[in-house]
Amino acid sequence: MSREDKIFHVINTCIMLTVSVVILYPIYYIILASITNPTVVNSGKLLLIPGDFYLEGYKTAFQYKPLFTGFRNSVIYTLLGTVINLLLTIPGAYALSRKDMKGRNVVMFLFTFTMFFSGGMIPSYMLIKDLGLIDSLWSIVLSGAVSVYNLIVIKTFFQSNIPDELLEAAKMDGCSDFKFFSSVVLKVSGTIIAVMVLFYAVGQWNSYFNAIMYLNSRSRMPLQAVLRDLLIMNTVTNELPIDAKETVARMMRADQLKYCIVIISSVPMMVLYPLVQKHFTKGVMIGSIKG
């Protein structure tokens, strides 16, 4: 390599290391803060190594029985919701990518319109109520079952990677549209499907507002809503007379619970991400090409 190339690689490496530290340290800090005495955390000291362990936050969280019910519910909502998302989004995107579909531009306009204008919270609640879905699993997995952004990404992927000539050749061999979609399109779309699984799964896992709005039974609440209630329960208020020692203990638990809740709610998705990471960048870049 020339001298200029070596200088470039050194500068590039330094920049990438700096960016990595900036991105990774907040995650590392939250992990340390979730096991460190809140007094040390609140002092503003730079946390680099574990010390002065304090695990009351995790103890409080795991002693809260609704936590495990919420975790089970979130797993169900995420798995079922992601499957429904894919079953609706992928065929819809493929149909809209076909040039021989009549009225596809009108349909695409209607989809895109919803990205900028919507009825709002009250009409959405009234719709779910009129459908008889209040306080049911379906109110969570069916509301927002199709992301228009994801629909556009997959549609562009199909337009960029499924040539018309391939469809024409398949039809000459007697292949039907459904068989072409199931046997050809899906097999060459593994990358973008993996990306959509990640997008939809993360969205389903982190969703809590729909649960608060549509669910009445605490036994049906997802993990995020349960963790929110746990944090509120351990927040110090002036409503009840509490002795000074209990007040300090509750304040420390509440401070640490904020970090523990972030870890508890993030671990499942952090485990899922490495499984699809190799497809992530490629899938998003291919699907983002304008077509």
ChimeraX commands (.cxc) that place a marker at each C-alpha (Angstrom):
marker #1 position 0.00,0.00,0.00 radius 0.5
marker #1 position 1.08,3.55,-0.67 radius 0.5
marker #1 position 1.73,6.01,2.13 radius 0.5
marker #1 position -1.60,7.73,1.47 radius 0.5
marker #1 position -3.44,4.39,1.71 radius 0.5
marker #1 position -1.81,3.63,5.05 radius 0.5
marker #1 position -2.77,7.05,6.40 radius 0.5
marker #1 position -6.33,6.54,5.18 radius 0.5
marker #1 position -6.62,3.14,6.88 radius 0.5
marker #1 position -5.25,4.51,10.15 radius 0.5
marker #1 position -7.66,7.46,10.14 radius 0.5
marker #1 position -10.56,5.23,9.08 radius 0.5
marker #1 position -9.77,2.73,11.86 radius 0.5
marker #1 position -9.64,5.51,14.47 radius 0.5
marker #1 position -12.97,6.91,13.31 radius 0.5
marker #1 position -14.62,3.48,13.35 radius 0.5
marker #1 position -13.26,2.74,16.83 radius 0.5
marker #1 position -14.57,6.08,18.08 radius 0.5
marker #1 position -18.00,5.44,16.58 radius 0.5
marker #1 position -18.05,1.94,18.08 radius 0.5
marker #1 position -17.25,3.28,21.55 radius 0.5
marker #1 position -19.92,5.97,21.24 radius 0.5
marker #1 position -22.49,3.33,20.27 radius 0.5
marker #1 position -21.46,0.53,22.63 radius 0.5
marker #1 position -20.67,2.45,25.83 radius 0.5
marker #1 position -24.29,3.49,26.55 radius 0.5
marker #1 position -25.28,-0.20,26.36 radius 0.5
marker #1 position -22.35,-1.15,28.58 radius 0.5
marker #1 position -23.25,1.66,30.98 radius 0.5
marker #1 position -26.85,0.46,31.30 radius 0.5
marker #1 position -25.65,-3.09,32.02 radius 0.5
marker #1 position -23.29,-1.83,34.76 radius 0.5
marker #1 position -25.91,0.56,36.17 radius 0.5
marker #1 position -28.37,-2.33,36.49 radius 0.5
marker #1 position -26.02,-4.13,38.92 radius 0.5
marker #1 position -24.35,-1.14,40.62 radius 0.5
marker #1 position -25.42,0.80,43.69 radius 0.5
marker #1 position -27.62,3.70,42.47 radius 0.5
marker #1 position -25.67,6.08,44.72 radius 0.5
marker #1 position -22.56,5.42,42.65 radius 0.5
marker #1 position -24.50,5.71,39.38 radius 0.5
marker #1 position -26.13,9.00,40.39 radius 0.5
marker #1 position -22.79,10.46,41.47 radius 0.5
marker #1 position -21.91,10.94,37.80 radius 0.5
marker #1 position -18.79,8.78,37.91 radius 0.5
marker #1 position -17.65,7.09,34.71 radius 0.5
marker #1 position -18.55,3.42,35.03 radius 0.5
marker #1 position -15.92,1.15,33.49 radius 0.5
marker #1 position -15.77,-1.95,35.68 radius 0.5
marker #1 position -18.41,-3.64,37.88 radius 0.5
marker #1 position -18.23,-2.62,41.53 radius 0.5
marker #1 position -20.36,-2.05,44.63 radius 0.5
marker #1 position -22.92,-4.59,43.46 radius 0.5
marker #1 position -26.57,-3.83,44.18 radius 0.5
marker #1 position -29.12,-6.29,42.82 radius 0.5
marker #1 position -32.33,-5.13,44.47 radius 0.5
marker #1 position -33.66,-3.98,41.09 radius 0.5
marker #1 position -33.43,-7.44,39.55 radius 0.5
marker #1 position -34.67,-9.05,42.77 radius 0.5
marker #1 position -37.74,-6.79,42.80 radius 0.5
marker #1 position -38.40,-7.43,39.11 radius 0.5
marker #1 position -38.14,-11.22,39.26 radius 0.5
marker #1 position -40.22,-11.41,42.44 radius 0.5
marker #1 position -43.03,-9.63,40.61 radius 0.5
marker #1 position -45.18,-12.56,39.43 radius 0.5
marker #1 position -46.94,-10.74,36.55 radius 0.5
marker #1 position -43.48,-10.37,34.96 radius 0.5
marker #1 position -43.48,-13.99,33.80 radius 0.5
marker #1 position -47.08,-13.81,32.59 radius 0.5
marker #1 position -46.19,-10.65,30.66 radius 0.5
marker #1 position -43.13,-12.35,29.17 radius 0.5
marker #1 position -45.25,-15.29,28.01 radius 0.5
marker #1 position -47.83,-12.93,26.52 radius 0.5
marker #1 position -45.17,-10.92,24.69 radius 0.5
marker #1 position -43.69,-14.10,23.20 radius 0.5
marker #1 position -47.15,-15.15,21.97 radius 0.5
marker #1 position -47.98,-11.71,20.58 radius 0.5
marker #1 position -44.58,-11.45,18.90 radius 0.5
marker #1 position -44.62,-14.89,17.27 radius 0.5
marker #1 position -48.25,-14.79,16.14 radius 0.5
marker #1 position -48.13,-11.12,15.19 radius 0.5
marker #1 position -44.96,-11.51,13.12 radius 0.5
marker #1 position -46.43,-14.48,11.24 radius 0.5
marker #1 position -49.59,-12.48,10.45 radius 0.5
marker #1 position -47.49,-9.46,9.44 radius 0.5
marker #1 position -45.50,-11.55,6.96 radius 0.5
marker #1 position -48.56,-13.39,5.61 radius 0.5
marker #1 position -50.20,-10.07,4.78 radius 0.5
marker #1 position -47.20,-7.96,3.77 radius 0.5
marker #1 position -45.25,-10.30,1.48 radius 0.5
marker #1 position -48.13,-11.38,-0.84 radius 0.5
marker #1 position -49.43,-7.80,-0.87 radius 0.5
marker #1 position -46.02,-6.42,-1.82 radius 0.5
marker #1 position -45.59,-9.03,-4.55 radius 0.5
marker #1 position -49.02,-8.25,-6.04 radius 0.5
marker #1 position -48.23,-4.53,-6.07 radius 0.5
marker #1 position -44.87,-5.19,-7.72 radius 0.5
marker #1 position -46.52,-6.91,-10.70 radius 0.5
marker #1 position -46.90,-4.55,-13.65 radius 0.5
marker #1 position -49.91,-6.50,-14.93 radius 0.5
marker #1 position -51.96,-5.78,-11.80 radius 0.5
marker #1 position -54.76,-3.39,-12.71 radius 0.5
marker #1 position -55.20,-0.40,-10.42 radius 0.5
marker #1 position -51.98,-1.06,-8.51 radius 0.5
marker #1 position -51.02,2.63,-8.54 radius 0.5
marker #1 position -54.35,3.57,-6.95 radius 0.5
marker #1 position -53.96,0.88,-4.29 radius 0.5
marker #1 position -50.37,1.99,-3.64 radius 0.5
marker #1 position -51.53,5.58,-3.27 radius 0.5
marker #1 position -54.12,4.54,-0.68 radius 0.5
marker #1 position -51.47,2.65,1.28 radius 0.5
marker #1 position -49.03,5.55,1.11 radius 0.5
marker #1 position -51.75,8.02,2.13 radius 0.5
marker #1 position -52.08,6.26,5.48 radius 0.5
marker #1 position -48.42,6.97,6.23 radius 0.5
marker #1 position -49.18,10.69,6.46 radius 0.5
marker #1 position -52.84,10.82,7.53 radius 0.5
marker #1 position -54.75,8.57,9.91 radius 0.5
marker #1 position -58.00,8.65,11.84 radius 0.5
marker #1 position -56.25,8.87,15.19 radius 0.5
marker #1 position -56.54,7.10,18.49 radius 0.5
marker #1 position -60.29,7.43,19.14 radius 0.5
marker #1 position -61.45,6.12,15.71 radius 0.5
marker #1 position -58.95,3.27,16.04 radius 0.5
marker #1 position -60.36,2.34,19.44 radius 0.5
marker #1 position -63.93,2.56,18.13 radius 0.5
marker #1 position -63.04,0.29,15.20 radius 0.5
marker #1 position -61.49,-2.34,17.46 radius 0.5
marker #1 position -64.52,-2.10,19.79 radius 0.5
marker #1 position -67.03,-2.45,16.95 radius 0.5
marker #1 position -65.17,-5.51,15.70 radius 0.5
marker #1 position -65.53,-7.07,19.14 radius 0.5
marker #1 position -61.78,-7.37,19.67 radius 0.5
marker #1 position -61.45,-5.39,22.91 radius 0.5
marker #1 position -59.55,-7.32,25.61 radius 0.5
marker #1 position -58.53,-10.07,23.19 radius 0.5
marker #1 position -55.29,-11.29,21.68 radius 0.5
marker #1 position -56.47,-10.24,18.21 radius 0.5
marker #1 position -56.66,-6.58,19.18 radius 0.5
marker #1 position -52.86,-6.67,19.56 radius 0.5
marker #1 position -51.80,-8.80,16.60 radius 0.5
marker #1 position -54.28,-7.42,14.05 radius 0.5
marker #1 position -54.05,-3.70,14.79 radius 0.5
marker #1 position -51.36,-2.37,12.49 radius 0.5
marker #1 position -50.85,-5.78,10.90 radius 0.5
marker #1 position -49.25,-4.23,7.80 radius 0.5
marker #1 position -46.49,-1.63,7.92 radius 0.5
marker #1 position -46.68,0.49,4.77 radius 0.5
marker #1 position -42.96,1.23,5.02 radius 0.5
marker #1 position -42.12,-2.47,5.09 radius 0.5
marker #1 position -44.60,-3.07,2.26 radius 0.5
marker #1 position -42.78,-0.52,0.09 radius 0.5
marker #1 position -39.38,-2.00,0.93 radius 0.5
marker #1 position -40.45,-5.54,-0.05 radius 0.5
marker #1 position -42.26,-4.28,-3.15 radius 0.5
marker #1 position -39.09,-2.52,-4.31 radius 0.5
marker #1 position -37.07,-5.65,-3.57 radius 0.5
marker #1 position -39.35,-7.74,-5.79 radius 0.5
marker #1 position -39.23,-5.18,-8.60 radius 0.5
marker #1 position -35.43,-5.11,-8.44 radius 0.5
marker #1 position -34.77,-8.83,-8.12 radius 0.5
marker #1 position -37.63,-10.67,-9.87 radius 0.5
marker #1 position -37.27,-9.92,-13.61 radius 0.5
marker #1 position -40.33,-10.06,-15.83 radius 0.5
marker #1 position -38.51,-12.50,-18.09 radius 0.5
marker #1 position -38.37,-15.04,-15.26 radius 0.5
marker #1 position -42.15,-14.87,-14.84 radius 0.5
marker #1 position -42.72,-15.18,-18.59 radius 0.5
marker #1 position -40.47,-18.24,-18.78 radius 0.5
marker #1 position -42.27,-19.85,-15.86 radius 0.5
marker #1 position -45.67,-19.23,-17.45 radius 0.5
marker #1 position -44.49,-20.80,-20.71 radius 0.5
marker #1 position -43.72,-23.92,-18.70 radius 0.5
marker #1 position -47.25,-23.91,-17.31 radius 0.5
marker #1 position -46.46,-22.37,-13.92 radius 0.5
marker #1 position -49.39,-20.59,-12.24 radius 0.5
marker #1 position -49.04,-17.28,-10.43 radius 0.5
marker #1 position -49.42,-18.90,-7.03 radius 0.5
marker #1 position -46.87,-21.59,-7.79 radius 0.5
marker #1 position -44.42,-18.99,-9.15 radius 0.5
marker #1 position -44.83,-16.98,-5.96 radius 0.5
marker #1 position -44.39,-19.94,-3.62 radius 0.5
marker #1 position -41.71,-21.82,-5.56 radius 0.5
marker #1 position -39.62,-19.02,-7.03 radius 0.5
marker #1 position -40.28,-15.66,-5.40 radius 0.5
marker #1 position -40.14,-16.83,-1.79 radius 0.5
marker #1 position -37.02,-18.92,-2.37 radius 0.5
marker #1 position -35.01,-15.98,-3.72 radius 0.5
marker #1 position -36.32,-13.58,-1.07 radius 0.5
marker #1 position -34.80,-15.12,2.06 radius 0.5
marker #1 position -32.70,-12.04,2.75 radius 0.5
marker #1 position -35.53,-9.52,2.75 radius 0.5
marker #1 position -37.83,-11.90,4.63 radius 0.5
marker #1 position -35.22,-12.22,7.39 radius 0.5
marker #1 position -35.05,-8.43,7.62 radius 0.5
marker #1 position -38.84,-8.16,7.82 radius 0.5
marker #1 position -38.92,-10.79,10.56 radius 0.5
marker #1 position -36.54,-8.62,12.58 radius 0.5
marker #1 position -38.44,-5.39,11.88 radius 0.5
marker #1 position -41.83,-6.83,12.74 radius 0.5
marker #1 position -40.64,-8.88,15.73 radius 0.5
marker #1 position -38.94,-5.86,17.31 radius 0.5
marker #1 position -42.04,-3.75,16.71 radius 0.5
marker #1 position -44.34,-6.37,18.23 radius 0.5
marker #1 position -42.04,-6.97,21.19 radius 0.5
marker #1 position -41.69,-3.28,22.07 radius 0.5
marker #1 position -45.38,-2.45,21.59 radius 0.5
marker #1 position -47.21,-1.46,24.76 radius 0.5
marker #1 position -49.56,1.42,23.90 radius 0.5
marker #1 position -52.04,-0.78,22.02 radius 0.5
marker #1 position -52.12,-3.14,24.99 radius 0.5
marker #1 position -52.86,-0.31,27.39 radius 0.5
marker #1 position -55.59,0.98,25.09 radius 0.5
marker #1 position -57.28,-2.28,24.04 radius 0.5
marker #1 position -56.72,-4.71,26.93 radius 0.5
marker #1 position -58.58,-4.65,30.25 radius 0.5
marker #1 position -57.33,-7.88,31.84 radius 0.5
marker #1 position -53.96,-7.65,33.57 radius 0.5
marker #1 position -53.38,-11.33,32.75 radius 0.5
marker #1 position -53.25,-10.44,29.04 radius 0.5
marker #1 position -50.80,-7.54,29.35 radius 0.5
marker #1 position -47.47,-7.88,27.46 radius 0.5
marker #1 position -44.09,-7.57,29.12 radius 0.5
marker #1 position -43.61,-3.88,28.29 radius 0.5
marker #1 position -46.88,-2.88,29.98 radius 0.5
marker #1 position -46.08,-5.07,33.01 radius 0.5
marker #1 position -42.64,-3.47,33.37 radius 0.5
marker #1 position -44.22,-0.03,33.13 radius 0.5
marker #1 position -46.62,-0.90,35.97 radius 0.5
marker #1 position -43.73,-2.30,38.01 radius 0.5
marker #1 position -41.77,0.92,37.65 radius 0.5
marker #1 position -44.78,3.05,38.61 radius 0.5
marker #1 position -45.44,0.87,41.67 radius 0.5
marker #1 position -41.90,1.42,42.94 radius 0.5
marker #1 position -41.87,5.16,42.35 radius 0.5
marker #1 position -41.83,7.21,45.55 radius 0.5
marker #1 position -44.92,9.39,45.99 radius 0.5
marker #1 position -46.25,11.62,48.74 radius 0.5
marker #1 position -49.55,9.77,48.98 radius 0.5
marker #1 position -48.58,7.32,51.75 radius 0.5
marker #1 position -46.59,7.99,54.93 radius 0.5
marker #1 position -43.37,5.97,54.63 radius 0.5
marker #1 position -40.47,6.05,57.09 radius 0.5
marker #1 position -37.17,7.54,55.96 radius 0.5
marker #1 position -35.34,4.22,55.60 radius 0.5
marker #1 position -38.08,2.72,53.43 radius 0.5
marker #1 position -38.22,5.90,51.36 radius 0.5
marker #1 position -34.48,5.72,50.62 radius 0.5
marker #1 position -34.71,2.00,49.80 radius 0.5
marker #1 position -37.64,2.59,47.45 radius 0.5
marker #1 position -35.83,5.47,45.73 radius 0.5
marker #1 position -32.77,3.27,45.17 radius 0.5
marker #1 position -34.91,0.44,43.80 radius 0.5
marker #1 position -36.77,2.80,41.50 radius 0.5
marker #1 position -33.51,4.27,40.19 radius 0.5
marker #1 position -32.03,0.85,39.46 radius 0.5
marker #1 position -35.28,-0.59,38.12 radius 0.5
marker #1 position -35.11,1.82,35.16 radius 0.5
marker #1 position -31.89,0.15,34.01 radius 0.5
marker #1 position -33.01,-3.38,34.90 radius 0.5
marker #1 position -36.19,-2.94,32.89 radius 0.5
marker #1 position -34.19,-1.86,29.83 radius 0.5
marker #1 position -32.04,-5.00,30.10 radius 0.5
marker #1 position -34.94,-7.39,30.74 radius 0.5
marker #1 position -36.96,-6.03,27.83 radius 0.5
marker #1 position -34.02,-5.89,25.40 radius 0.5
marker #1 position -32.32,-9.26,25.91 radius 0.5
marker #1 position -34.72,-11.35,23.73 radius 0.5
marker #1 position -34.31,-9.02,20.75 radius 0.5
marker #1 position -30.54,-8.85,21.30 radius 0.5
marker #1 position -30.52,-12.66,21.09 radius 0.5
marker #1 position -32.63,-12.60,17.90 radius 0.5
marker #1 position -30.57,-9.97,16.08 radius 0.5
marker #1 position -27.36,-12.04,15.59 radius 0.5
marker #1 position -29.44,-14.75,13.90 radius 0.5
marker #1 position -30.48,-12.39,11.09 radius 0.5
marker #1 position -27.64,-9.86,11.23 radius 0.5
marker #1 position -25.85,-11.28,8.18 radius 0.5
marker #1 position -29.00,-10.67,6.11 radius 0.5
marker #1 position -29.83,-7.30,7.64 radius 0.5
marker #1 position -27.60,-4.85,5.74 radius 0.5
marker #1 position -27.90,-6.63,2.41 radius 0.5
marker #1 position -31.67,-6.93,2.64 radius 0.5
marker #1 position -32.26,-3.31,3.57 radius 0.5
marker #1 position -29.92,-1.96,0.89 radius 0.5
marker #1 position -31.45,-4.09,-1.86 radius 0.5
marker #1 position -34.97,-3.22,-0.79 radius 0.5
marker #1 position -34.22,0.49,-0.56 radius 0.5
marker #1 position -33.28,0.92,-4.23 radius 0.5
marker #1 position -35.89,3.02,-5.93 radius 0.5
marker #1 position -37.85,1.04,-8.49 radius 0.5
marker link #1:1,2 radius 0.2
marker link #1:2,3 radius 0.2
marker link #1:3,4 radius 0.2
marker link #1:4,5 radius 0.2
marker link #1:5,6 radius 0.2
marker link #1:6,7 radius 0.2
marker link #1:7,8 radius 0.2
marker link #1:8,9 radius 0.2
marker link #1:9,10 radius 0.2
marker link #1:10,11 radius 0.2
marker link #1:11,12 radius 0.2
marker link #1:12,13 radius 0.2
marker link #1:13,14 radius 0.2
marker link #1:14,15 radius 0.2
marker link #1:15,16 radius 0.2
marker link #1:16,17 radius 0.2
marker link #1:17,18 radius 0.2
marker link #1:18,19 radius 0.2
marker link #1:19,20 radius 0.2
marker link #1:20,21 radius 0.2
marker link #1:21,22 radius 0.2
marker link #1:22,23 radius 0.2
marker link #1:23,24 radius 0.2
marker link #1:24,25 radius 0.2
marker link #1:25,26 radius 0.2
marker link #1:26,27 radius 0.2
marker link #1:27,28 radius 0.2
marker link #1:28,29 radius 0.2
marker link #1:29,30 radius 0.2
marker link #1:30,31 radius 0.2
marker link #1:31,32 radius 0.2
marker link #1:32,33 radius 0.2
marker link #1:33,34 radius 0.2
marker link #1:34,35 radius 0.2
marker link #1:35,36 radius 0.2
marker link #1:36,37 radius 0.2
marker link #1:37,38 radius 0.2
marker link #1:38,39 radius 0.2
marker link #1:39,40 radius 0.2
marker link #1:40,41 radius 0.2
marker link #1:41,42 radius 0.2
marker link #1:42,43 radius 0.2
marker link #1:43,44 radius 0.2
marker link #1:44,45 radius 0.2
marker link #1:45,46 radius 0.2
marker link #1:46,47 radius 0.2
marker link #1:47,48 radius 0.2
marker link #1:48,49 radius 0.2
marker link #1:49,50 radius 0.2
marker link #1:50,51 radius 0.2
marker link #1:51,52 radius 0.2
marker link #1:52,53 radius 0.2
marker link #1:53,54 radius 0.2
marker link #1:54,55 radius 0.2
marker link #1:55,56 radius 0.2
marker link #1:56,57 radius 0.2
marker link #1:57,58 radius 0.2
marker link #1:58,59 radius 0.2
marker link #1:59,60 radius 0.2
marker link #1:60,61 radius 0.2
marker link #1:61,62 radius 0.2
marker link #1:62,63 radius 0.2
marker link #1:63,64 radius 0.2
marker link #1:64,65 radius 0.2
marker link #1:65,66 radius 0.2
marker link #1:66,67 radius 0.2
marker link #1:67,68 radius 0.2
marker link #1:68,69 radius 0.2
marker link #1:69,70 radius 0.2
marker link #1:70,71 radius 0.2
marker link #1:71,72 radius 0.2
marker link #1:72,73 radius 0.2
marker link #1:73,74 radius 0.2
marker link #1:74,75 radius 0.2
marker link #1:75,76 radius 0.2
marker link #1:76,77 radius 0.2
marker link #1:77,78 radius 0.2
marker link #1:78,79 radius 0.2
marker link #1:79,80 radius 0.2
marker link #1:80,81 radius 0.2
marker link #1:81,82 radius 0.2
marker link #1:82,83 radius 0.2
marker link #1:83,84 radius 0.2
marker link #1:84,85 radius 0.2
marker link #1:85,86 radius 0.2
marker link #1:86,87 radius 0.2
marker link #1:87,88 radius 0.2
marker link #1:88,89 radius 0.2
marker link #1:89,90 radius 0.2
marker link #1:90,91 radius 0.2
marker link #1:91,92 radius 0.2
marker link #1:92,93 radius 0.2
marker link #1:93,94 radius 0.2
marker link #1:94,95 radius 0.2
marker link #1:95,96 radius 0.2
marker link #1:96,97 radius 0.2
marker link #1:97,98 radius 0.2
marker link #1:98,99 radius 0.2
marker link #1:99,100 radius 0.2
marker link #1:100,101 radius 0.2
marker link #1:101,102 radius 0.2
marker link #1:102,103 radius 0.2
marker link #1:103,104 radius 0.2
marker link #1:104,105 radius 0.2
marker link #1:105,106 radius 0.2
marker link #1:106,107 radius 0.2
marker link #1:107,108 radius 0.2
marker link #1:108,109 radius 0.2
marker link #1:109,110 radius 0.2
marker link #1:110,111 radius 0.2
marker link #1:111,112 radius 0.2
marker link #1:112,113 radius 0.2
marker link #1:113,114 radius 0.2
marker link #1:114,115 radius 0.2
marker link #1:115,116 radius 0.2
marker link #1:116,117 radius 0.2
marker link #1:117,118 radius 0.2
marker link #1:118,119 radius 0.2
marker link #1:119,120 radius 0.2
marker link #1:120,121 radius 0.2
marker link #1:121,122 radius 0.2
marker link #1:122,123 radius 0.2
marker link #1:123,124 radius 0.2
marker link #1:124,125 radius 0.2
marker link #1:125,126 radius 0.2
marker link #1:126,127 radius 0.2
marker link #1:127,128 radius 0.2
marker link #1:128,129 radius 0.2
marker link #1:129,130 radius 0.2
marker link #1:130,131 radius 0.2
marker link #1:131,132 radius 0.2
marker link #1:132,133 radius 0.2
marker link #1:133,134 radius 0.2
marker link #1:134,135 radius 0.2
marker link #1:135,136 radius 0.2
marker link #1:136,137 radius 0.2
marker link #1:137,138 radius 0.2
marker link #1:138,139 radius 0.2
marker link #1:139,140 radius 0.2
marker link #1:140,141 radius 0.2
marker link #1:141,142 radius 0.2
marker link #1:142,143 radius 0.2
marker link #1:143,144 radius 0.2
marker link #1:144,145 radius 0.2
marker link #1:145,146 radius 0.2
marker link #1:146,147 radius 0.2
marker link #1:147,148 radius 0.2
marker link #1:148,149 radius 0.2
marker link #1:149,150 radius 0.2
marker link #1:150,151 radius 0.2
marker link #1:151,152 radius 0.2
marker link #1:152,153 radius 0.2
marker link #1:153,154 radius 0.2
marker link #1:154,155 radius 0.2
marker link #1:155,156 radius 0.2
marker link #1:156,157 radius 0.2
marker link #1:157,158 radius 0.2
marker link #1:158,159 radius 0.2
marker link #1:159,160 radius 0.2
marker link #1:160,161 radius 0.2
marker link #1:161,162 radius 0.2
marker link #1:162,163 radius 0.2
marker link #1:163,164 radius 0.2
marker link #1:164,165 radius 0.2
marker link #1:165,166 radius 0.2
marker link #1:166,167 radius 0.2
marker link #1:167,168 radius 0.2
marker link #1:168,169 radius 0.2
marker link #1:169,170 radius 0.2
marker link #1:170,171 radius 0.2
marker link #1:171,172 radius 0.2
marker link #1:172,173 radius 0.2
marker link #1:173,174 radius 0.2
marker link #1:174,175 radius 0.2
marker link #1:175,176 radius 0.2
marker link #1:176,177 radius 0.2
marker link #1:177,178 radius 0.2
marker link #1:178,179 radius 0.2
marker link #1:179,180 radius 0.2
marker link #1:180,181 radius 0.2
marker link #1:181,182 radius 0.2
marker link #1:182,183 radius 0.2
marker link #1:183,184 radius 0.2
marker link #1:184,185 radius 0.2
marker link #1:185,186 radius 0.2
marker link #1:186,187 radius 0.2
marker link #1:187,188 radius 0.2
marker link #1:188,189 radius 0.2
marker link #1:189,190 radius 0.2
marker link #1:190,191 radius 0.2
marker link #1:191,192 radius 0.2
marker link #1:192,193 radius 0.2
marker link #1:193,194 radius 0.2
marker link #1:194,195 radius 0.2
marker link #1:195,196 radius 0.2
marker link #1:196,197 radius 0.2
marker link #1:197,198 radius 0.2
marker link #1:198,199 radius 0.2
marker link #1:199,200 radius 0.2
marker link #1:200,201 radius 0.2
marker link #1:201,202 radius 0.2
marker link #1:202,203 radius 0.2
marker link #1:203,204 radius 0.2
marker link #1:204,205 radius 0.2
marker link #1:205,206 radius 0.2
marker link #1:206,207 radius 0.2
marker link #1:207,208 radius 0.2
marker link #1:208,209 radius 0.2
marker link #1:209,210 radius 0.2
marker link #1:210,211 radius 0.2
marker link #1:211,212 radius 0.2
marker link #1:212,213 radius 0.2
marker link #1:213,214 radius 0.2
marker link #1:214,215 radius 0.2
marker link #1:215,216 radius 0.2
marker link #1:216,217 radius 0.2
marker link #1:217,218 radius 0.2
marker link #1:218,219 radius 0.2
marker link #1:219,220 radius 0.2
marker link #1:220,221 radius 0.2
marker link #1:221,222 radius 0.2
marker link #1:222,223 radius 0.2
marker link #1:223,224 radius 0.2
marker link #1:224,225 radius 0.2
marker link #1:225,226 radius 0.2
marker link #1:226,227 radius 0.2
marker link #1:227,228 radius 0.2
marker link #1:228,229 radius 0.2
marker link #1:229,230 radius 0.2
marker link #1:230,231 radius 0.2
marker link #1:231,232 radius 0.2
marker link #1:232,233 radius 0.2
marker link #1:233,234 radius 0.2
marker link #1:234,235 radius 0.2
marker link #1:235,236 radius 0.2
marker link #1:236,237 radius 0.2
marker link #1:237,238 radius 0.2
marker link #1:238,239 radius 0.2
marker link #1:239,240 radius 0.2
marker link #1:240,241 radius 0.2
marker link #1:241,242 radius 0.2
marker link #1:242,243 radius 0.2
marker link #1:243,244 radius 0.2
marker link #1:244,245 radius 0.2
marker link #1:245,246 radius 0.2
marker link #1:246,247 radius 0.2
marker link #1:247,248 radius 0.2
marker link #1:248,249 radius 0.2
marker link #1:249,250 radius 0.2
marker link #1:250,251 radius 0.2
marker link #1:251,252 radius 0.2
marker link #1:252,253 radius 0.2
marker link #1:253,254 radius 0.2
marker link #1:254,255 radius 0.2
marker link #1:255,256 radius 0.2
marker link #1:256,257 radius 0.2
marker link #1:257,258 radius 0.2
marker link #1:258,259 radius 0.2
marker link #1:259,260 radius 0.2
marker link #1:260,261 radius 0.2
marker link #1:261,262 radius 0.2
marker link #1:262,263 radius 0.2
marker link #1:263,264 radius 0.2
marker link #1:264,265 radius 0.2
marker link #1:265,266 radius 0.2
marker link #1:266,267 radius 0.2
marker link #1:267,268 radius 0.2
marker link #1:268,269 radius 0.2
marker link #1:269,270 radius 0.2
marker link #1:270,271 radius 0.2
marker link #1:271,272 radius 0.2
marker link #1:272,273 radius 0.2
marker link #1:273,274 radius 0.2
marker link #1:274,275 radius 0.2
marker link #1:275,276 radius 0.2
marker link #1:276,277 radius 0.2
marker link #1:277,278 radius 0.2
marker link #1:278,279 radius 0.2
marker link #1:279,280 radius 0.2
marker link #1:280,281 radius 0.2
marker link #1:281,282 radius 0.2
marker link #1:282,283 radius 0.2
marker link #1:283,284 radius 0.2
marker link #1:284,285 radius 0.2
marker link #1:285,286 radius 0.2
marker link #1:286,287 radius 0.2
marker link #1:287,288 radius 0.2
marker link #1:288,289 radius 0.2
marker link #1:289,290 radius 0.2
marker link #1:290,291 radius 0.2
view
